[in-house]
């Protein structure tokens, strides 16, 4: 059995877009936590300057399915004009 995969995703909102970014993330979280293999998917920091989403997945396969899923596609579409820079995703 493989170890869980831990990720940190950082979102930098455009000036004045914090609440719209936060809402888009909250909508995505409601969907993603239901996905197979999702152990943790939550906002762990939310300030006007940045929002940090902490993720944990049971396997690479589950993470891959999540990455290609509709929740992520919808989130990316929602955030397309709201972020000052691309989302930074790091494995930890």
C-alpha positions in Angstrom: 0.0 0.0 0.0 1.4 3.4 -0.9 1.6 6.4 1.3 -1.0 9.2 0.9 -0.1 12.1 -1.4 -0.1 15.5 0.3 -0.4 18.7 -1.7 -0.6 22.4 -1.0 -2.3 24.7 -3.6 -1.8 28.4 -3.4 -4.2 30.9 -5.0 -3.3 34.6 -5.3 -6.5 36.6 -6.0 -6.6 39.8 -8.1 -7.2 42.9 -6.0 -10.8 42.9 -4.9 -11.5 39.3 -5.9 -10.8 37.5 -2.6 -14.4 36.7 -1.8 -15.1 35.4 -5.3 -12.1 33.2 -5.2 -13.0 31.9 -1.7 -16.6 31.2 -2.9 -15.3 29.3 -6.0 -13.0 27.2 -3.7 -15.8 26.5 -1.2 -18.1 25.2 -4.0 -15.3 23.0 -5.3 -14.5 21.7 -1.8 -18.1 20.6 -1.4 -17.8 18.4 -4.5 -14.2 17.2 -4.2 -14.6 15.8 -0.6 -17.0 13.3 -2.1 -14.5 12.0 -4.6 -13.0 8.6 -4.2 -9.6 8.7 -2.4 -10.0 12.2 -1.1 -8.7 12.2 2.5 -8.4 15.9 3.0 -9.4 18.9 0.8 -9.8 22.1 2.8 -8.8 25.8 3.0 -6.2 26.2 5.6 -5.4 29.8 5.0 -7.6 32.6 3.6 -6.4 36.2 3.6 -6.9 39.0 1.1 -3.4 38.2 -0.3 -3.6 34.4 -0.7 -5.7 31.3 -0.1 -4.1 28.0 0.6 -5.8 24.7 0.0 -4.4 21.6 1.7 -5.1 18.2 0.0 -4.4 14.6 0.8 -5.2 11.7 -1.6 -5.1 8.0 -1.0 -3.2 7.2 -4.2 -1.7 8.6 -7.4 -4.7 7.0 -9.3 -7.2 8.9 -7.1 -5.2 12.2 -7.5 -5.1 11.7 -11.3 -8.8 11.1 -11.5 -9.4 14.2 -9.4 -7.1 16.3 -11.6 -9.1 15.4 -14.7 -12.5 15.6 -13.0 -15.3 18.0 -13.5 -14.9 19.7 -10.1 -11.3 20.8 -11.0 -12.4 21.8 -14.6 -15.3 23.9 -13.1 -13.0 25.5 -10.5 -10.4 26.4 -13.1 -13.0 28.0 -15.3 -14.5 29.9 -12.3 -11.0 31.2 -11.4 -9.7 32.0 -14.9 -10.2 35.8 -14.5 -9.9 36.1 -10.7 -6.3 35.2 -10.1 -3.2 37.4 -10.3 -1.0 34.4 -11.2 -1.4 30.7 -12.0 -2.2 28.3 -9.1 0.9 27.0 -7.5 0.6 23.3 -6.5 3.3 21.7 -4.4 3.8 18.2 -3.1 4.7 18.2 0.5 
